[in-house]
Amino acid sequence: MDNNTTVILELDRPRELRCGHKALKQFSAMTGCSMVEVQDEVQHYDKLTLLLYCMLHADDPTVTPEQLDDWLDKLPKLKPAIVAVADAVKAAFDDDDDAPGDGEETPPEAAGTGEKA
C-alpha cells in the first residue's frame, strides 16, 4: 500500500504539500470550515490559496502569506498550483482504491483440484 500523501509544487523551489493534521487544523481555525466543508470550500480561490498557505506553513513555518502571493504571481500559469492543492486534498480524504476491504468482493478461486491431467 502506498501511503505517499505528499504532492510536490514548484514555487521558489520544489515545495512539499501535504494536507495533514497541522494544515487542516490551521485552515479550519482560520476559516471556520468543518472537515465536511473542506473539499467544497477550496473551490473558492481565496480558500484554496489559504489552504495552500497552511500546507506550506506546516512544512516550513517561515513561509508567510506574502511570500506565497509572490510565488504564485511568478508562476507562468496558476493551474499547476490549483491541481497540486486538489491532489493533496484528494490524497488526504480519498480511500485507496486498491486497498483490501474497500467494498469490492474478493475474486473467486479457480475451480479444479490443482492436479495435472
N, C-alpha and C positions, 0 to 999 in steps of 0.2 A: 504494500500500500504506500502510495506517495503522499507524504504529509507536507509537501512544499506549498505553503500558502503565501509565499513571497513573490512579488512582481517587481521587476526592475524597470525604472523610468529614468531616462537620460535627461537630466536637468543641467546643473552646473557641473555635474559628474554623475555617474550611474548611482541612483538612489534606490534603496530597497523600500518597497511599500508592503506593509503587512497590516491588514485590518484586524488587529489583535485587541486584547482587553484594554490596554492603556489608551490606544487610539479611540476605540469606541466609547470608553468611559469619558474621555475628554470631549469628544464630539457630542455626546449626549448631554453633558453638563453645559456646553456652550449653546446648544440649540434647543434643548428640551425634548428632543426626539426620543421616542421609545425605540426599543430594539425592533419592533414590528415595523416601525415607520422608516428605518434607515434606508432600506433599498428603494423606497418610493421618494424619500426626501432628496437623495442625491441626484434625482432627475433635475433639480433646480441647480443652476450653475454655482450660485453662491454657497450652497450647502456642499456641493461636490468639491469645490476648492477648499472649503473649511475641513472636510474630511481628509482631503489630500494633505493639508497642513498638519492635521492631527496625526496622520500616519508618519509623516516625515519627522515631526517633533518627537514622537515616541521612539524613533530610531536615533535621532540626533537632536537633543534638547537645545542646541544652539541655534536651530533654524527659527527664523522669525517670519511672520506673515508677509512682511515687506520683501524679504528675500524671495519667498515663494512667488509673489506677484512679479518681481523682476525676472525670475527664471522662466515663468510662464510667458511673459511678454517677449522673451528672447527666442522662444520656440518658433520654428518656421510654421508649424500648424499645431493647433490645440488638440486635435483628435487623439494623438498618442497618449496624452495625459488623461483624457477622458476615458479612453479604453483601459488604461492601466488602473485607474481607480475602480472602474467597473469590474475588471478582472480580480482585483484584490478583494472587493466586496463579495463577489461570487465565490471566490475561494474560501472565504470565511464562513459563508452561510450555506452554501450548497453541499449536499451529501455527495460522497464519492460514488459515481455511477457504477464502479466496478467492485464496490465493497460487498462482502457477503452479507446476507440478511437485508438487502435493500428492497425486499418485496418481490424479487424475482425468484421463481422456483428453480431448484437445482435440476439440471437436465437428467433424465432417466438413464440408468446404467444400461449398457449394451446387453441384449439378450444372448443367451448361449451358455455353454459350460466352461468355455475357456480352453477346452481341449482341441487339439488339431484333428482334422478329419482324415 
